[in-house]
């Protein structure tokens, strides 16, 4: 069955609406009854222009509304995924891909300045931008320089004598983190698509500012984390240096703990919390008497009870930091024993939190391979042999086997690699700063 749908008005062959034409004809006849033909034409002309203006304004409003929806969609996506970005580069890549979905008829590129971006007036040769023909880079580089100089979104066409066939116009807008340039978002179009509108320039400008603010916030968070790491290192160092024999112990335990955690498939926030727990597991020793910590002979019962307070003291210190709540169990229970003979709660087997069992493996291994006031350091071979004997009694047998496997993988059958492994453990502070 052919013909217009029941709910659709019929169209004339030239695309006009026949009902609308009939209405205009009826209106003309009504006007002609009371007005002269010239006056009628004048009135109809004014009405027609008014209708055109209303239609144009509504179309503009519709375009602006769509632009707002696109902006909100990108803002929502960026905000929702903010916590999952592993790096600043991932954030920029996601931002660019979101723009590509919104501007499907445009080519979206990201240009990076060489260096740290502190001088946005760098010459053209300093721009790193892929996907642009070589003959276009000189012109485009100049546009990028000007956009960065004015901190604004600019649109420009290439010179006619150097007009590449694939680019009719380019839009460039800088992404700034405070006063520092991060990158420049570049949109290009070919001659088959419509010219850039003012609303598109405003949209890119707004989104670039939002992305720049997110990056600045992320950088600030990392700076604050760096300060936190430095403070933790200072605290840990103060604890370790109370006893010359345990200097560097916490960093080495954190190194062995982190790598055992990775070998077990732990990652992300869980791995970070495991690392913090290992770093801070002995921080409570700051309150243990030096006469007990440094005593070379056998401890009395009172002294033993006193030194066994340090996991609880560590727990009390760290629980004041709400962000480290997920590290508390590892700190409190790292001296529990697999057979239930440990402290402070006498937990047994898998009652002991996994975090604590992992730290215990690293703690025991570093204690055995370090010189103490009451004995010299064991070789790593002897330490592993002792741990195999203790597996299932004082330490988790599965974790012990996995740790020994990791050690052997690191040494690659060459025992001379042991010294290098110890050196990496002693320098673990740098990796902590990088991953924090």
N, C-alpha and C positions, 0 to 999 in steps of 0.2 A: 504494500500500500504506500503510495507516494504522497507528497504534499507536506506542508509545514506541520510540525507537531501541534497538538491541540492548544498548548499553553504558549505558543510562540506566534507573534504577529507576523503577517505575510510581508515579504520584502519585494520591492520592485527590482527589475533586472539590473539597475544601476546601483543597487545596494541600499537604497533609501527605504524608509518605512512608509508604506502606503497609507496607514492610518494617520501618521504624523502629517503627511501631505494633505490628506483630506481635512484634517483639523486646521491647517494653515489656510487652505482654500476657504473653508467656512468662516474663518476669522477675517480673511480679506473681504469676503462678501459682507460680513457684518459691519466692518469698518467703513466700507464703501457706501453703506446706506447713510452714514452720518458724517463722513469725511470726504474730502476731495481725493481723487486718485493719488496726487502727489503727497498729501498729508498721510494717506494710508500707507504708501510705500515708505515714507519716513518713519512712521510708527513701527512698521514691521521690521525695518532695518535696525532700529534701536533694540527691538525685542530680540532679533536674531543675534545681535552682538552681545546682548546681555546673556542670552542662553549659552553662546560660545564661551563667554567668560566664566560662567558658572561651571560648565563642563571642564574647562581648562583648570579651574581652581580645584575642582573635585579630583581630577587626575593627578594634579600636583600633590594634593593632600594624600591621595592613595599611595603615590610613590614615596612620600616622606614617611608614611605609616609603615610601609614595607621596609624602608631603610631602618626605622627604629626597631622593628621586629628582628631584622638581621643583626643589628648591633646588640640587642638584648640576648639573642641566641649565642653569639660569640662570647659575650661577657659571661653568660651562664656556664658555657662549656669550659672556659678558662678557669673560672672560679671553682667549678666542681672538680676539675682534674689537678688543681694546684698542688695538692699534697702528694700526688703520684709522680710529679716530675722529678726525675733523678738529677737533672742538670738544667741550667739556664738555656742551653741549646735545645733541649727537648721542648721547653716551653715555647721558644720562638718557632720551632718546627710545627708545633701544634697550632700556634696562632696563624702561621702562613697557610696551613692546610684548611683551617676554618675559613679564611678569606677566600681561598680557591673555591670552596663550596658555595659561598655567597656571590662571588663574581665569576660565574662559570664562563662568561663570554670574554673574560679578560685573562691575560697571562700574569700571574702573581709571582714575583721574585723577591728574594731577600738579599740585600747588599750589605756586606760587612766591611768596616774600615780595618786596615792592618794596624796592629798596635792595640792599645787599650781604649781607643776612642776618645781620649781626652782632648784631641785637637780635631774638631769636626771640619776644619778648613783644609784638610789634607788634599793633595792634588789628585788628579784622576787616576794616576798609576797606583795609588794606594787602595783603591776599591777592589774588593773581592766579590765578584758577581758572576754567576754562571747562567747559561741559557740565553746569552745575548750575543748577536753576531759581532765579530771584531770591529767592523766598520761603525758600529753603533756605540761602542764603549766610550769613545772620547766625548761625544755629545751627551750621553747618559751620565757620564762621570761629572760633567759640568752641572747638570741638573741636580744630581745628588749633592754636590758641594753647595749649591745655592739653597736647596731645601734645608740642609743642616745649618747653614749660616743664619737663615731667618727663622729656624725652628718652626717651620710651617709646611703645609702640604702644597706642593706646586704642580701644575700641569703645563706641559710644553710639547710642541711638535718639533721634529727635526728640521734643520734647514732644508730648503727645497733642493739645493744642489748636492746634498748628501743624504737624501731621504731614502732609507732602506725600505724595501717593499713590504716587509713584514710588520713594521711599526709605524703607525700613523700618529700616535700620541702616547705620551707616558705621564704617569702620575707618581710622584715620589713624596713620601712622608717619613720623617725620622722618628725612631723610637728612642726616647731619652730616659735614662735612669738618673733622675736628678739633673745634674749638669753634664753627665757623661753620655756620650753617644753609644747606643747598643748596636743598632743596625738601622737600615732604611728599608721600608716596605715600598716596593715598586710594582705598579700595575701598568701594563701596556695593552694597547688595542690595535687592531689592524683596521684598514679602511672599510671593511664590511660591517663594522659595529658602530653604534652611536657614540658621539663624543662624550667625554666625561662630564657629568653633571655636578653642580655645586653641592647637591646632597651627598654624592659619592665622596667628594673631597671632605665634607664635614664628617661623614661616617668614618673614613680612614683616620682623620685627625683624632676623633674621639676614641676609637679603638686603640690607636697607637699610644695615646696618653694613658689609657687604662692598662695596657700591656706594660708600658714603661713603669707605671706605679707598682705593678705586681713584681716586676724584676727588682725595683729598688727595695721593696719590702723583703723580697727573698734575700737580697744581698745583706740587708740590715740584720735579718735573722741569722745568717751565716756568720756575720761579724760578732753578734752576741754569743752565738754558739762557740766561736773561737775564743772569746773572752772566758766563757764557762769552762772550756777545755783547759785553758791556761791556768785558771783558778784551781781546777781539779788536779792538774799536774803539780801545781805548787803544794797543794795539800798532801797529795800522795807522796811527793818527794820529801816533805817534812816528816811524814810518818816513816818512810823507808830509811831516812837518814838518822833516825833515832838509834838505829843499830847498823853499824858499818857492814855487818854481814848480810843484811837484807836489802842493801841499797839496790834499787832497780827491780826488786822482786815483783812489785805490783804491775809494772809495765810488761815484764816477761810473762807473768801469769795472764795478763790481758791478751798478749800476742798468741800464746798457746791456746787459750780459751777461744779466741776469735777464729783461729784456723780449724780447731776441732769443730766448732759450731758450723763453719762453712762446709766441712767434710760431711757433716750430718744433714746438710741441706737446709740449715737455718739461714734466713736472709732478711733483708729489710729492717723494719723496726725491731723485730725480735732479736736480730743479730746485734743491733746497736745497744739494746737493753742488756744483752748478755755481756757485751764489751764493757759497758758502764759498771755492771755488777762486778766484773773481774777487776777493773781498775780500783774500785772502792771497797773491795771485800775486806781489806785490813785497815780501813781508815780509823776504826775504833781503837787501834793500838796507840793512837795519840794520847789516850787516857790511861794507858798501862804504864806502871812504874818502870823506869829505866833499869832499876836494880833487878827486876824480874826479866825484862826483855834481854838484857845483856849478860845475864848470869851464865857462867860457863859450866857449872856443875849441875847436879840434879835438883829439880825444883821441889820445894816442900809442898804438902797438900794445899796449904793456904795460897802459895804462889801459883800452883796449878789452877786452882779455882779462879784466882785473879786473872790470869792470862786467858782463861776460857771465857771471860766476859767480853772479849773483843768483838765477836760476831754480833752480840746484842748491842754493844756500843756503836758499832758500825751501822747497824740497822737504825738506831735512834738518830744518828747524824743524818743519814740519807733520807729518812722518812720526812724530814722537814722540806724536802724538795719534791713537790707533787709530780713534776714531770718524770721523776725517776721511780715512780711507784712500782712499775713493772720489773724493776731490778732488785726489789727488796728481798724476795724469797731466796734468790741466789746468794745474796750477801749474808742473810741470817743463817742459812743452813749449809754453808760450804764446809763445815767441819762435822756434819753428820757422817755416819759410816754405814756402809751397805748392810752390815749385820746388825745394825741397831745400837751399836756401842758408842756412837758419837754424841756430840752435843750441838746445840743446847737442848733439843727436844727428844733425842733418842729415836729419831725416825729411822725406818728400815726399808731397804729395797727401793721400789718405785714410789714409796711414800715421800721420799726425798725429791724435791722439785728437780726437774731435768736441768734447769739452769745451775743449780747448786752442785749436781753430780758432775757436770762438765767442768765447772770451776775447780772442783776438788781434784780432778785428774791433773789439770794444769798446775795447781798449787803443789800437789805432792811431787810432780815431776821436777818443778823448779827447785823445790826444797832439797830434793835428792841430788840434783846436779849443781848445787851452789854450796860454797864453803860456809859452814856455820861455826859458832863459837865452840861447839862441842865435838866437831868432826870436820875433816876435809870433804871437798866435793867428790861425789861418785862420778864415774864416767857415764855417758848416756846409755851405754850398753848395760852397765850394772844397774842403773836406775830403772830401765825397762824390765830387766829381769826381776827386780824386787816388786815392781808393779804387777807383773804377771802372777807372782806368788800371792799378792794381796787381792787380785781380782776375785770378786764374789765374796770377799770377806770384809775388806774396808772400802773398796772402790767398785764401781759398776763394771762388771766383766765385759759387757758389750762395748761400752765407751772406751775401756782400756785397750781393747783389741783395735778399735777404730783409730785411736790416737797413735798406737804403735805403727799401724799401717801408714798413717799420714807422715810420721817421722821418717819411715823408710823411703817413702815416695820423695820426700824433700832431699834426702841424702843421695838418692840415686845410686846406692851401692858404694858410694865413695865416702868413707868415714871422715875424710879431710874436710867435707862440707859442713861438719858439725860446728866448727868455729864460726863459719859464715852464718849459720842458722842462729847461733847465739847472738851474733852481732845484729842481725835483723830484729831479734827480740828486744835487745837493748835500745834499738832506735825506733821502737814501735810508736813513740810519741808523735812522730811525724805523720804516721798513717792515721792515728787517732784524730789529729787536727784536720786531715784531708777528708775523712768520712763523717765527721761530726756535723 
